[in-house]
Every structure is written in C-alpha cells, then in structure tokens.
Amino acid sequence: MSNETLPQVRIDLLVLYCSDLPSCHDFYRNLGLVFERERHGGGPEHYAATLAADAVLELYPAGSGAATKRVRVGLTISHSGLRAPLLTPGSHVLHDPEGRTVDLHVIP
C-alpha cells in the first residue's frame, strides 16, 4: 500500500483502565512519562500524559467488571528519560501491573 492511499489519521488519545491505578501510574512514570492529575466534570480523577505529536495517554480507574488486559501498547522512549535506567537501548517487552504487554523501544 503506498502512502498516497493511506488515510491521514493518527491516534490522539489512548485510555488505559486500571484496577490498580497507583501501580500503573508508577510503572508508566518510571518509563519517563510525565502525568498531570485531571478530572472532567463529575468524572473520576485520573492521570494524563502528553506524548509526541500531542497524543495523550490517560490512566483511569477501572470500574467494576472493566476488562483491563486486552491492550498492547508500543512506546519509543529515550534512554535518558527513563526513571528505571536498568533497561538498555534496544527492544524490550514488559508487562504493566495490569498484565498489559508494553513493547518498549529504548533509543540511546
């Protein structure tokens, strides 16, 4: 498929529902994401991080019966931004506290 036929669409928002919101917040924060606490109207307090190209990753508390594992997330992160510097540059497959697969590409 050539680039001329691809729709001009990008992902602007990804919401992950978390049974253990504090642990998920720590996991993604340790990958270098910077979160702000938010609340919209009467909705639940949650965390939001702005990524490249103004995409937003939000971590929400899971309601009762919410499925939390059926997502795979891919992130490219600078090694210098990691709070957990044990990861070397290259590709890694991690699992967040909810069991979601996180494909992490660490660049030098």
C-alpha positions as CSV (number, residue, x, y, z in Angstrom):
1,M,0.0,0.0,0.0
2,S,1.5,3.3,-1.0
3,N,1.5,6.4,1.3
4,E,-0.9,8.1,-1.2
5,T,-3.7,5.7,-0.3
6,L,-3.2,5.9,3.4
7,P,-5.8,8.0,5.3
8,Q,-4.3,10.9,7.2
9,V,-5.3,9.6,10.6
10,R,-3.3,9.4,13.8
11,I,-4.1,8.3,17.3
12,D,-4.6,11.3,19.6
13,L,-5.8,9.6,22.7
14,L,-5.3,6.2,24.4
15,V,-7.1,5.5,27.7
16,L,-6.0,2.6,29.8
17,Y,-8.4,1.5,32.5
18,C,-6.5,0.3,35.6
19,S,-7.6,-1.9,38.6
20,D,-4.5,-0.7,40.5
21,L,-4.2,2.9,39.3
22,P,-1.3,3.9,41.7
23,S,0.9,0.9,40.5
24,C,0.1,1.7,36.8
25,H,0.9,5.3,37.4
26,D,4.3,4.4,38.9
27,F,5.0,1.9,36.1
28,Y,4.5,4.4,33.3
29,R,6.0,7.3,35.2
30,N,9.2,5.2,35.6
31,L,9.3,4.9,31.8
32,G,9.7,8.7,31.7
33,L,6.1,9.8,31.1
34,V,5.1,13.0,32.9
35,F,1.5,12.9,34.2
36,E,-0.9,15.5,35.4
37,R,-3.9,14.8,37.6
38,E,-7.2,15.6,35.9
39,R,-10.9,15.4,36.5
40,H,-13.5,16.3,33.9
41,G,-16.8,17.4,35.4
42,G,-18.2,14.7,37.7
43,G,-15.9,12.0,36.2
44,P,-13.2,10.2,38.2
45,E,-9.8,11.6,38.9
46,H,-7.2,10.2,36.5
47,Y,-3.7,10.8,35.1
48,A,-2.9,12.2,31.7
49,A,0.5,12.4,29.9
50,T,1.1,14.3,26.7
51,L,3.3,12.4,24.2
52,A,4.9,13.3,20.9
53,A,2.6,14.8,18.3
54,D,0.3,15.9,21.1
55,A,-1.1,12.4,21.6
56,V,-2.4,11.8,25.2
57,L,-2.1,8.7,27.3
58,E,-4.6,8.6,30.2
59,L,-4.8,6.2,33.1
60,Y,-8.3,5.9,34.5
61,P,-9.5,3.8,37.4
62,A,-11.3,0.7,36.2
63,G,-15.0,0.4,37.1
64,S,-16.4,-2.8,38.3
65,G,-16.2,-5.5,35.7
66,A,-14.0,-3.5,33.3
67,A,-11.5,-5.5,31.2
68,T,-8.0,-4.1,31.7
69,K,-5.6,-6.6,29.9
70,R,-6.8,-6.6,26.3
71,V,-4.5,-3.9,25.1
72,R,-0.9,-3.9,23.7
73,V,1.0,-0.6,23.9
74,G,4.0,0.3,21.9
75,L,6.3,3.1,23.1
76,T,9.6,4.6,21.9
77,I,11.5,6.3,24.7
78,S,14.8,8.0,25.1
79,H,17.2,6.1,27.4
80,S,18.0,9.4,29.2
81,G,14.3,9.9,30.0
82,L,13.9,6.6,31.8
83,R,13.5,6.7,35.6
84,A,14.3,3.0,35.6
85,P,17.7,3.1,33.9
86,L,18.2,-0.7,34.1
87,L,16.8,-1.0,30.6
88,T,19.5,-0.8,27.9
89,P,18.9,0.7,24.5
90,G,17.1,-1.7,22.2
91,S,13.7,-3.5,22.2
92,H,12.1,-4.8,25.3
93,V,8.8,-6.5,26.1
94,L,7.4,-5.6,29.5
95,H,4.1,-6.1,31.3
96,D,2.5,-3.3,33.3
97,P,0.8,-4.0,36.7
98,E,-2.5,-4.9,34.9
99,G,-0.7,-7.5,32.7
100,R,-0.9,-5.5,29.5
101,T,2.0,-6.1,27.1
102,V,4.2,-3.0,26.6
103,D,6.6,-3.1,23.6
104,L,9.3,-0.7,24.5
105,H,11.9,0.6,22.1
106,V,14.6,2.4,24.1
107,I,16.8,4.7,22.0
108,P,20.2,6.0,23.1
